[in-house]
């Protein structure tokens, strides 16, 4: 009898442990299935910050905020104003226009694949997408009429908090109705990390489909590596995330000094971040000042060497000497970097009220 009781107790204990483990595993799996995003072919996993992990509700809140002009002081400018879907999440103008028609000094970089960038803005002054998202909201040339950044952020939160629909969405995403500038930035950054580009002809070619790129594009890929483009535009993201002076604007009386204005390091004089090249066909014009209208112009610029100045990147100092055919092939290859993962986004038809 004692043995039977002991056996029964052991069975109950095992069943309890098994059910507990099973329940835990099921909950974790369900959570992952609900919250994980699948990245397109060719891209690494999205590096979600520990203090801002992905959630679908947060991403949707961020999408609404990204397109909502009420984040700006006068209700005329949204993040999407300068980073629009039709323009490859960039801007078709050389430099962007903020509230009251105020113009900036630089072309808007694309949001596509910004999840993987460790430094944001052309000069790298933001170290995260969250920090970057706060910038325009407090910039008098972009989304605020105020010179005081903290007051601009406070008033932005006040406007959003006054909207009952947003209070409900912040409650669902963050657990509290009252938003802060950090919460706004986290929501926008979460959405932006889902704007991706992969599964391009290049990616399929690298994965083993030798027919994914045309012969012209394959030749252009070889030229891309041979002439040194791949040194800075490193695969698979086609940027090394670093900064270089390639001479753009250095022939102007008062050139934009780029990264130097942030670090004051002489090595950064006139340097700007290497832009990623995925879907580059859709993000014209090019360079930090929008001075090149087409990819053909960009290739010509590199081929003849950069504008001479005291800090010109060494690889730019010698003309590449490409033939017309090689230039054409190179442009064709750049178009083979057009991918998938961002075209499905749409501007909201309605916003929280």
Secondary structure as UniProt FT lines:
FT   HELIX           2..35
FT   TURN            41..42
FT   TURN            50..51
FT   HELIX           56..67
FT   HELIX           69..71
FT   TURN            73..74
FT   HELIX           79..82
FT   TURN            85..88
FT   HELIX           99..101
FT   TURN            112..113
FT   HELIX           114..116
FT   TURN            122..123
FT   HELIX           129..137
FT   TURN            140..143
FT   HELIX           149..161
FT   HELIX           164..174
FT   HELIX           181..192
FT   TURN            193..194
FT   HELIX           201..206
FT   TURN            207..208
FT   TURN            210..211
FT   HELIX           215..226
FT   TURN            227..228
FT   HELIX           229..232
FT   TURN            235..238
FT   STRAND          243..244
FT   TURN            248..251
FT   TURN            253..254
FT   HELIX           260..263
FT   HELIX           266..268
FT   TURN            269..270
FT   STRAND          271..273
FT   TURN            278..279
FT   HELIX           280..282
FT   TURN            288..289
FT   HELIX           295..304
FT   TURN            310..311
FT   HELIX           314..316
FT   HELIX           324..335
FT   TURN            336..337
FT   TURN            343..344
//
